[in-house]
Amino acid sequence: MNSKKNQARRKVLKQGAALGAGLGAGLLMAAQARPGPAPAPAAVRPWQNWSGLQRCEPKAWLIPESEAQLQALLPGSQGKLRCVGAGHSFTALVPTDANLVSLDKLSGIVAVDKAAATVKVRAGTRLAQLARELDAHGLALHNQPDIDVQTLAGALATGTHGTGLTLPALHAEVQALRLVTPQGELRECSATQNAELFDAARVSLGALGVITEYTLRVRPRYMLRRKVWLERTEALLEKAPELARQHRHFELYVLPFTGYSAGILHDEVAGSTPERPHSADEDVLRDLRRLRDWLGRWPEMRRWAAAKLIDPAQVEHAQDWSHRLLSTVRPTRFNESEYHLPREAGIACLKDVLRTLEQRNEVFFPIEFRFIRADSAWLSPFFERDSCSVAAHAAAGEAHEYLIKELGPVFRRHGGRPHWGKLHDLDARQVAALYPRFADFQRLRQAIDPQGRMLNAHLAQLFGVKHGSK
């Protein structure tokens, strides 16, 4: 008897759930079809970045479904405005107790122009999604960063880059953009329309307004061949400039307390057959951490053990379409600081960073070294100078302040400019000394956002503005 009652009850519940789902879907479709004012702010929920270092509890989330809704939402909201993407920046660019703007619903390719080799892309598109959609059209980005979970807007706003002596950062491929000011005004920008705003907005830290769409330069899709090998650090650093000249992509990772580094090459090849063996990245990271945990108090013994374990004859090869090889998955979470040096200072800075880090026995993360070509965006770390980047990491949950306090002076001694999404403590005076067009950016920012609505505490420090002032 009880069994029959339970079956009947489950049937009623399933019917009710189906009815509720159908009703909900119908209401959603009706809401999407019905024109009208901007939607109410989404339910309040806390936010934190990927590493867990940055957190906030905004009073409201603004999640527009169209550019027109965004134009209504921004002037209709009260207080500060900050944009949020995938949360892959380590600096405090996002945190606010006011309004967070998410472009998750403004995603995907809008138009493809193969004759012009350009695409129009909504700003909330994740890089991985963009790469897949381009691939479906037989196209690809000219270069990619090594992490592809970011939104396009977030990656461009912070000057995100890949590696390649002749290849610029992602924002250098922007041909045009659409920006909504805090007052809800739409500005269309390119090299021939609102040209100054275009040069400022390509790397803007989200301080000028909300960019809704980009026109990007692309190319036919291409296949890359990768080689990864281990070599004594001194020898690899000696040949690094020549390797960068000879190959489309070259980067290296110095393995602290081992005397070795990993070199990585990517070159374009003909063919269409992927070859993807197991990547050893996480295995190497795990082994470096174990060496630190076991022998961290005895650095010389740690070096001796590493020399016994490392096999320089071991070489890894892979081949695949560019977007599948240039970007990788990073399961191990970390915090990071990265600076961009004048190219002629890159190797010397890397050596100084290695010496500084090896004074701390708890360090185990590899130090990343890459090459990037100059560009013309005003706040680009590569503004008018070919550069090398040096990046240092600390595992999430472990001490990381030394990345700022101890490495920051080393980077700046070599003329380094910070990656805007990576940890640093620069203020307006220091930024002005590093960026020749900083005063011009300030002038435009103040004209577009006189009340400073797009600034949080972190950006107020960068731009020398009292936080909370109008």
C-alpha atoms as one frame of an Amber mdcrd trajectory, in Angstrom:
protein
   0.000   0.000   0.000   2.761   2.420   1.002   4.618   1.479  -2.156   1.645
   2.484  -4.332   1.306   5.797  -2.456   4.995   6.526  -2.948   4.763   5.757
  -6.669   1.749   8.048  -6.989   3.530  10.797  -5.059   6.627  10.525  -7.295
   4.426  10.707 -10.408   2.730  13.879  -9.129   6.100  15.444  -8.271   7.516
  14.614 -11.726   4.454  16.106 -13.422   4.732  19.199 -11.239   8.419  19.566
 -12.045   7.727  19.212 -15.773   4.947  21.788 -15.535   7.207  24.158 -13.625
   9.999  23.727 -16.138   7.636  24.332 -19.043   6.162  27.388 -17.360   9.638
  28.725 -16.558  10.800  28.220 -20.134   7.687  29.924 -21.456   8.171  32.915
 -19.171  11.840  33.131 -20.164  10.989  33.077 -23.868   8.334  35.706 -23.346
  10.758  37.898 -21.410  13.386  37.580 -24.124  10.905  38.386 -26.861   9.324
  41.344 -25.052  11.042  44.681 -25.731  11.297  47.086 -22.824  13.552  48.568
 -20.170  16.768  46.988 -18.928  16.332  43.992 -16.608  16.623  44.408 -12.864
  20.061  43.694 -11.376  20.726  39.994 -10.764  20.613  38.504  -7.294  23.548
  39.531  -5.138  26.254  36.901  -4.736  29.889  37.095  -3.615  32.779  36.937
  -6.075  36.360  35.678  -5.936  39.084  35.312  -8.500  40.564  32.045  -9.779
  43.312  31.855  -7.164  41.035  32.875  -4.288  43.212  35.902  -3.470  40.737
  38.623  -4.504  37.169  38.681  -3.147  34.232  41.045  -2.854  30.519  41.210
  -2.103  28.946  43.619  -4.606  25.580  45.162  -3.894  24.404  44.256  -7.410
  25.341  42.271 -10.514  24.507  43.876 -13.858  24.217  41.192 -16.555  22.959
  42.772 -19.799  21.605  40.639 -22.621  22.308  43.266 -25.268  24.310  46.397
 -25.863  21.108  48.447 -25.599  20.342  46.986 -22.165  23.862  47.813 -21.037
  23.342  51.413 -22.174  20.285  51.582 -19.918  21.846  49.732 -16.979  24.973
  51.840 -16.512  23.397  55.289 -16.014  20.483  53.707 -14.152  22.729  52.168
 -11.477  24.024  53.929  -8.388  27.659  54.026  -7.294  30.834  52.505  -8.678
  30.985  50.130 -11.662  33.517  47.372 -12.250  33.583  44.760 -15.006  34.232
  41.092 -14.266  35.295  38.346 -16.645  36.731  34.937 -15.806  38.535  36.140
 -12.682  41.979  35.200 -13.981  43.649  38.443 -12.922  45.572  38.401  -9.651
  45.509  42.153  -9.050  42.486  43.796  -7.411  41.021  45.082 -10.690  37.540
  43.708  -9.973  36.671  44.011  -6.248  33.968  46.526  -5.386  31.114  46.775
  -2.889  28.950  48.470  -5.532  28.098  47.118  -9.023  29.754  44.281 -10.935
  29.101  44.180 -14.688  29.284  40.752 -16.364  29.271  40.362 -20.155  28.662
  36.609 -20.066  25.503  37.036 -22.166  27.298  39.167 -24.752  29.243  36.319
 -26.278  30.089  34.807 -29.652  31.155  35.881 -33.130  28.920  38.523 -34.722
  30.331  38.533 -38.258  33.184  37.050 -40.300  34.848  38.888 -43.188  37.276
  36.445 -44.794  38.210  38.899 -47.543  39.361  41.450 -44.966  40.637  38.718
 -42.605  38.644  40.166 -39.688  35.894  39.045 -37.318  33.511  40.984 -35.099
  33.335  39.393 -31.652  31.269  40.199 -28.569  33.438  41.208 -25.645  32.198
  38.548 -23.212  33.406  35.684 -25.431  35.861  33.317 -23.726  39.111  32.882
 -25.639  38.628  29.116 -25.875  35.152  29.598 -27.351  36.471  32.196 -29.804
  39.235  29.825 -30.925  36.735  27.009 -31.535  34.332  29.254 -33.451  37.171
  30.628 -35.577  38.372  27.090 -36.265  34.911  26.186 -37.534  35.332  28.997
 -40.095  38.828  27.779 -41.016  40.375  30.741 -39.166  42.607  31.361 -36.144
  44.085  34.112 -34.001  47.616  35.154 -34.958  48.774  34.291 -31.451  47.275
  33.188 -28.137  48.118  33.424 -24.438  48.904  30.233 -22.569  45.567  30.300
 -20.715  42.331  30.580 -22.711  39.565  30.672 -20.088  39.576  34.495 -19.971
  36.959  36.661 -21.582  38.168  38.560 -24.619  37.468  41.895 -22.888  39.401
  40.922 -19.776  42.378  39.602 -21.724  42.596  42.731 -23.881  42.043  45.169
 -21.010  45.066  43.795 -19.158  47.476  43.432 -22.094  47.441  39.621 -22.168
  49.975  38.131 -24.585  51.575  34.979 -25.904  55.181  34.595 -27.029  57.033
  35.239 -30.292  59.808  37.642 -31.270  57.770  38.960 -34.221  54.320  38.534
 -32.653  52.604  41.300 -30.650  50.125  40.919 -27.798  46.475  40.145 -28.498
  45.295  43.778 -28.325  47.531  44.706 -31.300  45.139  42.731 -33.524  42.153
  44.924 -32.575  40.964  46.919 -35.607  37.893  48.541 -34.049  35.806  48.447
 -30.870  32.509  49.627 -29.399  32.563  51.227 -25.938  29.662  52.234 -23.672
  30.515  55.072 -21.267  29.204  55.205 -17.670  26.588  57.662 -18.965  25.316
  55.039 -21.433  26.758  56.709 -24.532  28.066  54.454 -27.312  31.450  55.309
 -28.818  32.709  53.523 -31.949  36.495  53.571 -32.158  39.161  52.647 -34.701
  42.375  54.063 -36.118  40.261  56.488 -38.181  37.322  57.112 -35.819  37.889
  58.395 -32.279  41.524  57.415 -32.815  42.804  58.650 -29.446  40.116  56.771
 -27.572  40.935  53.705 -29.668  44.588  53.801 -28.602  43.565  54.287 -24.978
  40.786  51.688 -24.909  42.695  48.749 -26.390  44.386  48.304 -22.979  42.154
  50.197 -20.566  42.014  48.190 -17.300  38.251  48.687 -17.553  38.698  52.339
 -16.550  37.031  54.032 -19.538  33.676  52.267 -19.709  32.436  48.883 -20.884
  33.589  47.550 -24.252  30.896  45.425 -25.903  32.440  44.353 -29.209  35.805
  44.077 -30.957  36.840  43.728 -34.582  39.918  41.492 -34.646  42.434  40.715
 -37.355  42.630  36.940 -37.925  44.287  34.512 -40.344  43.642  31.078 -41.902
  43.988  28.353 -39.319  47.408  26.761 -39.043  49.092  23.753 -37.486  52.047
  23.944 -35.124  54.776  21.489 -34.198  55.978  21.677 -30.586  59.262  20.580
 -29.029  59.928  20.577 -25.262  63.313  19.681 -23.810  65.446  20.153 -20.665
  68.858  21.826 -20.704  71.310  23.369 -18.275  70.036  26.867 -17.501  73.288
  28.682 -18.329  73.478  27.049 -21.772  69.823  27.681 -22.624  69.976  31.347
 -21.585  73.039  31.787 -23.775  71.216  30.567 -26.876  67.740  31.977 -26.032
  67.950  35.125 -28.251  68.983  33.044 -31.272  66.259  30.451 -30.642  63.717
  33.291 -30.518  64.951  34.559 -33.905  64.890  31.127 -35.526  61.427  29.944
 -34.405  57.884  31.310 -34.563  57.430  30.829 -30.828  60.111  30.312 -28.192
  59.786  30.412 -24.417  61.571  28.857 -21.484  60.874  27.912 -17.889  63.698
  28.078 -15.347  63.370  25.309 -12.738  64.690  26.823  -9.490  67.112  24.877
  -7.299  67.862  22.402 -10.138  70.291  24.144 -12.501  67.990  23.200 -15.406
  65.389  24.911 -17.580  62.752  23.706 -20.011  62.770  25.127 -23.537  59.601
  25.193 -25.667  59.482  25.756 -29.443  56.450  26.045 -31.740  56.817  26.219
 -35.513  54.200  26.283 -38.243  54.032  23.077 -40.293  52.005  21.713 -43.178
  49.595  18.899 -42.505  46.390  18.226 -40.627  47.100  15.237 -38.402  47.196
  15.988 -34.655  49.761  14.219 -32.499  49.161  14.832 -28.815  51.052  12.681
 -26.309  50.530  13.138 -22.582  51.842  16.500 -21.368  54.320  16.277 -18.492
  53.719  19.843 -17.221  51.800  18.881 -14.096  54.103  15.911 -13.444  57.141
  18.193 -13.447  55.400  20.707 -11.179  54.439  17.936  -8.758  58.016  16.639
  -8.664  59.450  20.135  -8.069  57.033  20.588  -5.184  58.022  17.243  -3.672
  61.705  18.160  -3.871  60.911  21.404  -2.071  58.864  19.619   0.606  61.490
  16.919   1.195  64.747  18.841   0.797  63.793  22.501   1.027  66.010  23.119
   4.054  69.056  21.719   2.249  69.305  23.522  -1.125  72.541  21.828  -2.188
  71.079  18.379  -1.545  67.989  19.505  -3.445  70.146  20.403  -6.460  72.003
  17.111  -6.232  68.727  15.127  -6.155  67.309  17.130  -9.077  70.428  16.446
 -11.161  69.982  12.733 -10.537  66.289  12.781 -11.480  66.390  15.039 -14.560
  67.044  13.364 -17.911  68.262  15.955 -20.460  67.879  13.380 -23.253  64.110
  13.285 -22.764  62.318  15.323 -25.456  58.562  15.788 -25.939  56.980  16.443
 -29.342  53.391  17.366 -30.215  51.507  18.608 -33.280  48.061  20.184 -33.498
  46.071  23.228 -34.593  47.456  26.420 -33.064  44.715  27.052 -30.491  45.106
  23.557 -29.061  48.861  23.839 -28.536  49.386  27.473 -27.544  46.912  27.404
 -24.658  47.074  24.855 -21.866  45.040  23.792 -18.832  46.377  24.906 -15.435
  44.883  22.628 -12.732  47.309  23.837 -10.031  46.212  27.232  -8.765  48.741
  29.956  -8.042  49.343  33.682  -7.633  51.639  35.449 -10.067  53.690  38.562
 -10.705  54.944  39.376 -14.205  56.866  42.310 -15.602  57.861  43.205 -19.166
  61.416  44.364 -19.729  63.120  46.103 -22.636  64.278  43.196 -24.779  67.959
  43.930 -24.226  67.428  43.711 -20.431  65.408  40.500 -20.416  68.082  37.864
 -19.783  69.862  39.965 -17.132  66.582  40.529 -15.303  65.738  36.824 -15.440
  69.091  35.973 -13.852  68.500  38.523 -11.076  65.011  37.142 -10.443  66.409
  33.606 -10.221  69.094  34.701  -7.729  66.486  36.488  -5.618  64.051  33.584
  -5.609  66.723  31.039  -4.754  67.314  32.899  -1.498  63.928  31.526  -0.416
  63.973  27.763   0.105  60.170  27.470  -0.218  60.206  28.453  -3.911  59.517
  25.665  -6.415  57.411  27.094  -9.297  59.216  27.516 -12.647  60.024  31.070
 -13.778  58.508  31.856 -17.181  60.380  33.826 -19.868  58.863  34.992 -23.171
  59.330  37.413 -26.084  56.727  39.991 -27.292  56.801  42.554 -30.110  56.092
  46.260 -29.558  52.693  47.904 -30.193  51.050  51.342 -29.905  48.312  51.035
 -27.249  48.911  53.761 -24.666  48.861  51.583 -21.536  50.303  48.497 -23.201
  53.341  47.174 -21.297  54.869  46.794 -24.777  54.186  50.395 -25.820  56.792
  51.288 -28.449  59.346  48.745 -27.240  60.092  45.123 -28.066  60.030  43.228
 -24.793  60.767  40.113 -22.806  58.478  39.033 -19.987  59.504  37.365 -16.738
  56.804  35.760 -14.583  57.136  34.250 -11.114  54.499  32.204  -9.300  53.587
  31.025  -5.815  51.129  28.240  -5.078  47.681  29.452  -3.999  47.407  29.289
  -0.225  51.151  29.766   0.288  53.011  32.995   1.042  53.193  35.207  -2.037
  54.032  38.708  -0.767  57.663  38.288  -1.814  56.503  38.326  -5.439  55.686
  41.995  -4.895  58.049  43.155  -2.152  61.236  41.347  -3.195  60.824  40.860
  -6.952  59.129  44.206  -7.665  62.337  46.215  -7.037  64.319  43.764  -9.187
  61.906  44.157 -12.097  61.820  47.936 -11.803  65.631  48.142 -11.606  65.676
  46.696 -15.133  62.995  49.085 -16.442  60.106  46.634 -16.113  56.469  47.491
 -16.710  53.933  45.274 -14.901  51.418  42.955 -16.482  48.193  44.691 -15.408
  46.565  41.437 -14.384  49.504  40.217 -12.273  50.563  41.256  -8.768  52.338
  44.612  -8.366  52.129  47.654  -6.080  52.737  50.572  -8.432  51.173  53.966
  -7.830  50.341  56.831 -10.200  53.800  58.435  -9.908  55.573  55.207 -10.890
  53.110  54.439 -13.695  53.543  57.936 -15.141  57.314  57.418 -15.284  56.938
  54.113 -17.160  54.216  55.015 -19.680  54.855  58.011 -21.990  51.123  58.437
 -22.812  49.862  58.053 -19.244  48.916  61.745 -18.966  46.919  61.470 -22.208
  45.114  58.410 -20.852  44.316  60.320 -17.660  42.908  63.224 -19.673  40.586
  60.945 -21.663  39.554  58.952 -18.583  38.579  62.082 -16.686  36.622  63.415
 -19.665  34.685  60.167 -20.166  34.193  59.364 -16.478  34.452  62.641 -14.515
  32.862  61.080 -11.418  35.325  58.178 -11.378  32.569  55.572 -11.402  34.784
  53.022 -13.163  37.476  53.181 -10.463  37.787  50.933  -7.431  40.447  51.266
  -4.694  43.137  49.543  -6.782  42.582  51.730  -9.848  42.284  54.861  -7.720
  45.843  54.178  -6.489  47.062  53.617 -10.049  45.496  56.841 -11.309  46.206
  58.955  -8.232  42.552  59.551  -7.409  41.099  59.613  -3.917  38.812  56.589
  -3.758  35.182  57.533  -3.367  35.634  61.101  -4.622  33.479  62.352  -7.485
